[in-house]
Amino acid sequence: MADVSAEEKKKQEQKAPDREAIYRATASVPPHNMDRAEVQTNIRDFQTELRKILVSLIEVAQKLLALNPDAVELFKKANAMLDEEEDGRVDEAALRQLTEMGFPETRAAKALRLNHMSVPQAMEWLIEHAEDPTVDAPLPGQASPEGAQAEAAPEASPEAAGASTGDEEPRDELTEIFKKIRRKREFRADARAVISLMEMGFDEKEVMDALRVNNNQQNAACEWLLGDRKPSPEELDKGIDPDSPLFQAILDNPVVQLGLTNPKTLLAFEDMLENPLNSSQWMNDPETGPVVLQISRIFQTLNRA
């Protein structure tokens, strides 16, 4: 009987408190209501500041990596990796399904891009726009194959660049690779959002700017277009003050210092800069995740100070 009583007593001790017990225990705690508007503002502030941080960190990473004797080879591999991503942007299996149904390949690829690689939705779009005279027009912001070839043509052979010293050649080659990587990581607007906003009467450049400023969020982009249009697209390319306590704290962090010597970190920063929705992908990466996490923690710590 004593054992049963002890067991019951133990259960009572482990039992969660009821509402009255919680009220009694917290009676002396002052009420505090978190302002949702303030939370949203803090999130926007972090996103805006993060972009400035990334712009400045990219510059630092490029300078550090340029000192690495293996930098050219490392970035050639990175460039090749991006080429593979470019080639695989359209789901080949999904494209094959649509072409086997009789849809032209170019049109099917456009439908898949508009419908996030969903075959059923792409098929509906193709049927719905079968008689549309502009059905085969390139998507806004998407270069035609001829344009892409013309853009690639100026990347001339080393002979065209003229004679240079042994030290200058690797540096020039690295600069060209940086440029290629940046072009491949340029912002890609959501094609469906572009079309929807253009149907409201906004021109393509305005829409592209709005989506870039608002991370491809259509509703936020619409509000930006109808509002004061701040921040401006030009402000997105400005870095953080290099002498600010925040930037100095980030550069002093050992995890960030180590990450800046990794080419993958630079690729991650470039991608996050133009495609913020990809941030979660890099947060979950074992190489780049710790760096991004440290930047976030430092920002939150100094922002609360």
Backbone torsions as a table, in degrees:
resi	resn	phi	psi	omega
1	MET	NA	-39.7	178.7
2	ALA	-62.8	-36.8	179.3
3	ASP	-64.5	-40.1	179.7
4	VAL	-63.7	-43.3	179.9
5	SER	-63.2	-40.3	179.1
6	ALA	-64.6	-39.0	179.2
7	GLU	-65.7	-43.1	178.7
8	GLU	-63.1	-40.9	179.9
9	LYS	-62.6	-39.7	179.7
10	LYS	-64.7	-40.5	178.6
11	LYS	-63.5	-40.1	179.5
12	GLN	-63.0	-39.0	-179.4
13	GLU	-67.7	-33.3	-178.0
14	GLN	-87.2	-8.5	-177.6
15	LYS	-67.7	139.4	179.3
16	ALA	-66.6	145.2	-179.3
17	PRO	-67.9	146.7	176.8
18	ASP	-84.9	-179.7	-175.3
19	ARG	-61.3	-42.1	-178.6
20	GLU	-63.2	-40.1	179.1
21	ALA	-64.3	-38.6	178.8
22	ILE	-65.8	-43.5	179.2
23	TYR	-60.9	-42.0	-179.9
24	ARG	-64.6	-41.6	-176.5
25	ALA	-71.3	-26.7	-176.3
26	THR	-108.8	14.1	-176.5
27	ALA	-60.0	-33.8	-176.6
28	SER	-88.8	-3.2	-179.2
29	VAL	-83.6	125.9	-179.4
30	PRO	-66.2	143.6	-179.9
31	PRO	-67.0	146.0	178.9
32	HIS	-145.1	119.3	178.3
33	ASN	-109.9	122.1	178.7
34	MET	-74.9	123.5	179.2
35	ASP	-75.6	117.6	-178.1
36	ARG	-63.3	-35.5	179.2
37	ALA	-62.7	-37.6	179.1
38	GLU	-66.6	-39.5	178.4
39	VAL	-62.1	-45.5	179.7
40	GLN	-61.8	-39.7	179.0
41	THR	-63.0	-42.1	179.4
42	ASN	-62.4	-38.9	178.9
43	ILE	-64.0	-44.9	179.6
44	ARG	-64.1	-40.5	179.2
45	ASP	-60.0	-42.1	-179.6
46	PHE	-65.3	-43.0	-179.8
47	GLN	-62.9	-41.7	178.7
48	THR	-65.6	-44.8	-178.5
49	GLU	-69.5	-36.5	179.5
50	LEU	-60.9	-39.5	179.2
51	ARG	-62.0	-43.7	178.4
52	LYS	-62.5	-40.9	179.2
53	ILE	-61.9	-44.1	-178.6
54	LEU	-63.6	-41.3	178.9
55	VAL	-57.4	-45.8	-178.4
56	SER	-72.2	-38.3	179.8
57	LEU	-67.7	-32.8	177.0
58	ILE	-62.0	-42.0	178.6
59	GLU	-62.6	-43.4	179.7
60	VAL	-64.5	-44.6	-178.4
61	ALA	-62.9	-40.0	179.1
62	GLN	-62.6	-41.2	179.7
63	LYS	-66.4	-41.9	179.8
64	LEU	-66.0	-43.9	-177.1
65	LEU	-70.6	-27.1	178.0
66	ALA	-66.0	-22.2	179.0
67	LEU	-81.6	-13.0	-179.1
68	ASN	-77.1	123.8	-178.4
69	PRO	-61.9	-21.9	179.5
70	ASP	-97.9	12.5	-173.1
71	ALA	-59.9	-44.0	-177.1
72	VAL	-60.2	-46.3	-179.9
73	GLU	-64.7	-40.2	179.9
74	LEU	-60.8	-42.6	-176.8
75	PHE	-80.7	-22.1	170.8
76	LYS	-64.1	-41.3	177.7
77	LYS	-64.6	-42.0	179.1
78	ALA	-63.2	-40.7	179.3
79	ASN	-64.6	-40.0	178.0
80	ALA	-64.2	-37.6	178.5
81	MET	-63.2	-39.9	178.5
82	LEU	-68.9	-33.7	176.3
83	ASP	-60.5	-40.7	178.6
84	GLU	-63.6	-39.9	178.5
85	GLU	-64.1	-40.3	-179.9
86	GLU	-62.5	-44.0	-178.2
87	ASP	-65.1	-33.0	-175.1
88	GLY	-97.1	18.7	-175.3
89	ARG	-66.0	-32.9	176.0
90	VAL	-97.0	131.5	180.0
91	ASP	-65.3	113.8	-175.3
92	GLU	-63.0	-40.2	-179.5
93	ALA	-64.2	-42.5	179.0
94	ALA	-65.5	-41.0	179.3
95	LEU	-63.0	-40.7	180.0
96	ARG	-63.2	-40.5	179.5
97	GLN	-58.9	-42.5	-177.2
98	LEU	-73.2	-39.5	179.9
99	THR	-68.6	-32.2	177.2
100	GLU	-68.5	-21.0	175.5
101	MET	-80.9	-8.2	177.7
102	GLY	107.8	0.3	179.5
103	PHE	-79.2	141.4	176.8
104	PRO	-60.8	146.0	-173.8
105	GLU	-61.2	-45.8	-178.3
106	THR	-62.4	-42.5	-179.4
107	ARG	-67.3	-40.2	179.5
108	ALA	-64.6	-40.1	178.7
109	ALA	-63.5	-40.2	178.1
110	LYS	-62.7	-43.7	-179.9
111	ALA	-62.3	-39.9	179.7
112	LEU	-66.3	-41.2	179.0
113	ARG	-64.4	-38.2	-179.9
114	LEU	-69.7	-24.9	-173.4
115	ASN	-118.1	28.6	173.2
116	HIS	53.0	41.9	174.7
117	MET	66.2	19.1	177.2
118	SER	-87.8	117.0	-177.7
119	VAL	-63.5	-48.6	-179.9
120	PRO	-58.7	-44.4	-179.5
121	GLN	-68.0	-38.3	178.2
122	ALA	-63.8	-40.1	179.6
123	MET	-64.4	-42.1	177.1
124	GLU	-60.0	-42.9	-179.7
125	TRP	-63.3	-42.5	-179.3
126	LEU	-62.9	-41.8	179.4
127	ILE	-68.2	-42.4	-178.0
128	GLU	-64.8	-34.1	-175.7
129	HIS	-105.4	18.7	-176.6
130	ALA	-58.2	-35.4	-178.0
131	GLU	-98.1	4.2	-178.9
132	ASP	-73.0	122.9	-178.3
133	PRO	-64.9	-19.9	-178.9
134	THR	-101.5	15.3	-174.1
135	VAL	-61.4	-29.6	-178.1
136	ASP	-98.1	6.1	178.6
137	ALA	-69.2	143.0	179.0
138	PRO	-60.5	150.4	177.6
139	LEU	-66.1	148.9	177.4
140	PRO	-56.3	132.2	178.9
141	GLY	82.7	-0.3	-178.8
142	GLN	-105.7	125.2	-178.8
143	ALA	-77.0	145.2	175.0
144	SER	-74.4	160.8	179.5
145	PRO	-56.3	-37.8	179.4
146	GLU	-64.6	-39.4	179.5
147	GLY	-65.7	-37.7	179.9
148	ALA	-65.7	-38.5	179.1
149	GLN	-67.6	-39.6	-180.0
150	ALA	-64.9	-36.1	179.8
151	GLU	-69.4	-35.3	-178.2
152	ALA	-74.6	-24.9	-174.8
153	ALA	-59.7	-42.1	-177.1
154	PRO	-62.6	-15.6	179.1
155	GLU	-73.0	80.9	-167.1
156	ALA	-75.0	171.3	179.4
157	SER	-71.7	160.6	-179.4
158	PRO	-57.9	-30.5	-178.6
159	GLU	-62.7	-35.8	-177.3
160	ALA	-67.5	-23.5	-178.5
161	ALA	-77.6	-10.1	179.5
162	GLY	87.2	171.8	-178.3
163	ALA	-71.2	142.4	177.7
164	SER	-146.8	163.2	-178.4
165	THR	-76.6	166.2	-179.4
166	GLY	-61.3	-33.0	-179.7
167	ASP	-74.0	-34.3	-175.5
168	GLU	-75.2	-34.0	-175.8
169	GLU	-58.7	-52.2	178.9
170	PRO	-60.9	-38.1	-179.1
171	ARG	-65.2	-43.1	178.7
172	ASP	-64.6	-40.5	-179.8
173	GLU	-64.7	-40.2	178.9
174	LEU	-64.1	-40.2	178.2
175	THR	-60.7	-42.5	179.2
176	GLU	-64.2	-39.3	179.5
177	ILE	-66.3	-41.2	176.3
178	PHE	-56.3	-43.7	-178.9
179	LYS	-63.5	-42.4	179.4
180	LYS	-62.1	-45.0	-179.1
181	ILE	-61.5	-42.7	-179.0
182	ARG	-64.5	-39.9	178.8
183	ARG	-62.5	-39.6	-178.3
184	LYS	-72.7	-22.5	179.8
185	ARG	-97.8	12.2	179.9
186	GLU	-62.0	154.6	-178.1
187	PHE	-58.0	133.8	176.6
188	ARG	-115.7	109.7	-178.9
189	ALA	-71.0	147.2	175.1
190	ASP	-67.1	115.7	-172.8
191	ALA	-59.8	-39.5	-179.7
192	ARG	-65.0	-40.0	178.7
193	ALA	-65.9	-39.1	178.5
194	VAL	-59.3	-49.0	-178.5
195	ILE	-62.7	-43.7	-178.9
196	SER	-61.3	-44.0	-178.3
197	LEU	-71.5	-36.1	177.8
198	MET	-67.4	-30.9	177.2
199	GLU	-67.3	-18.6	176.8
200	MET	-80.9	-8.5	177.3
201	GLY	112.4	-3.3	178.5
202	PHE	-81.1	147.0	179.1
203	ASP	-81.5	167.2	-170.8
204	GLU	-61.5	-42.9	-177.8
205	LYS	-63.4	-42.6	178.0
206	GLU	-59.4	-44.1	-177.8
207	VAL	-65.2	-43.7	179.6
208	MET	-61.9	-41.8	177.9
209	ASP	-62.8	-44.2	-177.8
210	ALA	-62.9	-43.7	-179.6
211	LEU	-69.4	-35.1	178.8
212	ARG	-66.4	-44.4	-179.9
213	VAL	-64.7	-34.1	-173.3
214	ASN	-107.7	26.5	171.8
215	ASN	54.8	40.2	176.2
216	ASN	68.3	16.2	178.0
217	GLN	-88.9	111.9	-171.9
218	GLN	-61.6	-46.4	-177.9
219	ASN	-63.5	-43.7	178.9
220	ALA	-65.2	-37.3	178.6
221	ALA	-64.6	-39.2	178.7
222	CYS	-64.2	-43.2	177.7
223	GLU	-62.4	-39.4	178.9
224	TRP	-63.0	-42.8	-179.6
225	LEU	-65.1	-34.4	-178.5
226	LEU	-87.7	-12.7	-176.2
227	GLY	-101.1	-144.8	-176.0
228	ASP	-86.7	-0.8	176.5
229	ARG	57.8	46.7	175.0
230	LYS	-122.7	140.5	-0.2
231	PRO	-72.0	156.6	179.2
232	SER	-80.3	158.6	178.2
233	PRO	-57.9	-32.3	-179.6
234	GLU	-65.1	-34.0	-178.9
235	GLU	-67.2	-22.1	-178.1
236	LEU	-67.6	-22.6	-175.6
237	ASP	-95.1	5.2	178.8
238	LYS	-88.8	136.1	178.3
239	GLY	-84.8	178.5	178.7
240	ILE	-83.4	155.8	177.4
241	ASP	-60.1	118.6	-176.6
242	PRO	-63.6	-19.8	-180.0
243	ASP	-95.3	2.4	-178.0
244	SER	-70.5	148.2	178.2
245	PRO	-57.0	-35.0	-178.9
246	LEU	-63.7	-49.2	-177.4
247	PHE	-67.9	-37.3	178.4
248	GLN	-64.7	-39.9	178.8
249	ALA	-64.7	-37.9	178.7
250	ILE	-65.9	-45.7	-178.9
251	LEU	-67.6	-26.1	-179.9
252	ASP	-81.1	-10.1	-177.5
253	ASN	-76.1	126.1	-177.1
254	PRO	-60.4	-36.7	-179.6
255	VAL	-65.2	-42.1	178.6
256	VAL	-67.0	-42.7	179.6
257	GLN	-57.5	-45.2	179.4
258	LEU	-66.7	-40.4	-178.7
259	GLY	-64.2	-33.0	-177.9
260	LEU	-68.1	-14.7	177.3
261	THR	-92.3	1.2	-179.2
262	ASN	-101.5	119.9	-179.6
263	PRO	-56.1	-29.8	-179.1
264	LYS	-65.2	-32.5	178.1
265	THR	-64.8	-41.4	178.2
266	LEU	-62.5	-42.8	177.7
267	LEU	-61.5	-40.7	179.5
268	ALA	-63.1	-45.1	179.9
269	PHE	-62.1	-42.8	179.2
270	GLU	-60.9	-42.8	-178.4
271	ASP	-68.0	-44.7	-179.8
272	MET	-65.1	-30.7	-178.8
273	LEU	-63.5	-44.6	-176.3
274	GLU	-98.4	-18.5	-179.9
275	ASN	-134.4	73.6	-175.0
276	PRO	-56.3	-25.6	-179.7
277	LEU	-67.6	-13.8	177.7
278	ASN	-85.7	0.9	-176.1
279	SER	-58.3	-38.9	-178.2
280	SER	-62.8	-33.7	178.0
281	GLN	-61.0	-43.9	-178.7
282	TRP	-77.1	-26.8	175.9
283	MET	-65.0	-31.8	-178.4
284	ASN	-89.5	-2.4	179.4
285	ASP	-81.0	132.3	-176.5
286	PRO	-64.1	-23.7	-179.5
287	GLU	-88.8	-42.0	-174.9
288	THR	-96.8	-23.0	-177.6
289	GLY	-56.5	-48.6	-180.0
290	PRO	-59.8	-34.1	-179.9
291	VAL	-67.4	-48.8	-179.7
292	VAL	-63.0	-38.6	179.8
293	LEU	-63.8	-41.9	179.2
294	GLN	-64.2	-40.6	178.3
295	ILE	-60.9	-44.6	179.6
296	SER	-62.8	-44.1	-179.0
297	ARG	-64.5	-41.7	179.8
298	ILE	-63.9	-42.3	178.9
299	PHE	-61.2	-47.5	-178.1
300	GLN	-63.6	-39.2	-179.2
301	THR	-64.6	-48.6	-178.1
302	LEU	-72.4	-27.6	-179.9
303	ASN	-71.2	-28.3	179.1
304	ARG	-83.5	-18.6	-175.3
305	ALA	-68.8	NA	NA
